[in-house]
Amino acid sequence: MELQRPFLRWLLMGVAAMAVFSVMFFAWTTLQNSESTLAIRPITQNVSVPDGFSVWHHLDANGIHFKSITPQDDTLLIKFESSEQSAAAKIVLDRTLPHGYIIAAQDDDNNQTSAWLTRLRNSAHRFG
């Protein structure tokens, strides 16, 4: 019996340590996600959104990599892996696109943390 108790204690400590390291790893990978989005909007209503292919051509010609280009309503959304790529793309697009467009960084509302915080903030008013 005495041999089994230290083994069980060692096994339990090992499983607990692996669980703690797993949680820390997943938290670290979640915090490292620094995806950034640029939104291109026309200044006036009579100007159309630029073509995604022309934007892709300007970015590719300057060696800027992106994840996706998506039209949404009257906006062209460009997703990047980092905020540095987004800033470089903004400089290139400000220089190459004709005047009449607003190019600005957009907050990523798809973030799970911000969604939960919004739900908590909105639900606090329901109590009382």
C-alpha positions as CSV (number, residue, x, y, z in Angstrom):
1,M,0.0,0.0,0.0
2,E,2.8,2.4,0.8
3,L,4.2,2.2,-2.8
4,Q,0.9,3.0,-4.4
5,R,0.2,6.3,-2.5
6,P,3.4,8.1,-3.6
7,F,2.8,6.9,-7.2
8,L,-0.8,8.2,-7.1
9,R,0.3,11.5,-5.6
10,W,3.0,11.9,-8.3
11,L,0.4,11.0,-11.0
12,L,-2.1,13.5,-9.7
13,M,0.6,16.3,-9.5
14,G,1.7,15.5,-13.1
15,V,-1.9,15.7,-14.4
16,A,-2.5,19.0,-12.5
17,A,0.7,20.4,-13.9
18,M,-0.2,19.5,-17.4
19,A,-3.6,21.0,-17.0
20,V,-2.1,24.3,-15.8
21,F,0.4,24.4,-18.6
22,S,-2.4,23.6,-21.2
23,V,-4.5,26.5,-19.9
24,M,-1.5,28.9,-19.9
25,F,-0.6,27.8,-23.5
26,F,-4.2,28.4,-24.8
27,A,-4.3,31.8,-23.0
28,W,-1.0,32.8,-24.6
29,T,-2.1,31.8,-28.1
30,T,-5.4,33.6,-27.7
31,L,-3.6,36.8,-26.6
32,Q,-1.1,36.5,-29.5
33,N,-3.9,36.8,-32.1
34,S,-3.3,40.4,-33.3
35,E,-5.4,40.3,-36.4
36,S,-6.1,43.7,-37.8
37,T,-8.7,45.0,-40.3
38,L,-8.7,48.0,-42.7
39,A,-11.9,49.4,-43.9
40,I,-12.1,51.4,-47.2
41,R,-15.2,53.6,-47.5
42,P,-16.2,56.1,-50.2
43,I,-16.4,59.7,-48.9
44,T,-19.6,60.5,-50.9
45,Q,-22.5,58.4,-52.0
46,N,-21.8,58.8,-55.7
47,V,-18.4,57.1,-55.4
48,S,-18.4,53.3,-55.5
49,V,-16.2,51.1,-53.4
50,P,-12.9,50.2,-55.1
51,D,-12.6,46.9,-56.8
52,G,-11.0,44.2,-54.6
53,F,-8.8,43.0,-57.4
54,S,-7.2,46.5,-57.8
55,V,-6.6,46.7,-54.1
56,W,-5.1,43.2,-54.2
57,H,-2.8,44.3,-57.1
58,H,-1.6,47.4,-55.2
59,L,-0.9,45.4,-52.0
60,D,0.8,42.6,-53.9
61,A,3.0,45.0,-55.9
62,N,4.3,46.4,-52.6
63,G,4.9,43.0,-51.0
64,I,2.1,43.3,-48.4
65,H,0.4,40.1,-47.5
66,F,-3.2,39.9,-46.3
67,K,-5.7,37.3,-45.2
68,S,-8.8,38.3,-47.1
69,I,-10.6,41.1,-48.9
70,T,-14.3,41.2,-48.4
71,P,-17.0,43.7,-49.6
72,Q,-19.6,44.4,-46.9
73,D,-22.3,47.0,-47.4
74,D,-20.6,50.1,-48.8
75,T,-17.2,49.1,-47.3
76,L,-14.3,47.0,-48.5
77,L,-12.7,45.1,-45.5
78,I,-9.2,43.8,-45.7
79,K,-7.9,41.5,-42.9
80,F,-4.2,41.3,-42.0
81,E,-2.3,39.0,-39.7
82,S,-0.7,41.9,-37.8
83,S,-1.2,45.6,-37.2
84,E,2.2,46.3,-38.8
85,Q,0.9,44.9,-42.1
86,S,-2.3,46.9,-41.7
87,A,-0.3,50.2,-41.2
88,A,1.9,49.5,-44.2
89,A,-1.1,48.7,-46.3
90,K,-2.8,52.0,-45.2
91,I,0.3,53.9,-46.4
92,V,0.3,52.2,-49.7
93,L,-3.4,52.5,-50.3
94,D,-3.4,56.2,-49.3
95,R,-0.8,56.8,-51.9
96,T,-2.2,54.6,-54.7
97,L,-6.0,54.8,-54.5
98,P,-7.6,58.0,-56.0
99,H,-9.0,60.6,-53.6
100,G,-12.5,60.1,-52.4
101,Y,-12.0,57.1,-50.0
102,I,-11.6,56.9,-46.2
103,I,-9.1,54.2,-45.2
104,A,-9.2,53.5,-41.5
105,A,-8.4,50.7,-39.1
106,Q,-11.5,48.9,-37.9
107,D,-12.0,47.3,-34.5
108,D,-12.5,43.5,-34.8
109,D,-15.8,42.9,-33.1
110,N,-15.5,39.2,-33.8
111,N,-13.2,38.9,-30.8
112,Q,-14.8,36.6,-28.3
113,T,-13.7,38.6,-25.3
114,S,-15.3,41.8,-26.5
115,A,-18.5,40.0,-27.3
116,W,-18.7,38.6,-23.8
117,L,-17.9,42.0,-22.3
118,T,-20.6,43.6,-24.4
119,R,-23.1,41.0,-23.2
120,L,-22.2,41.6,-19.6
121,R,-22.4,45.3,-19.9
122,N,-25.8,45.2,-21.6
123,S,-27.2,42.7,-19.2
124,A,-26.3,44.7,-16.1
125,H,-29.1,47.1,-16.8
126,R,-31.7,44.4,-16.6
127,F,-31.2,43.8,-12.9
128,G,-33.0,45.7,-10.3
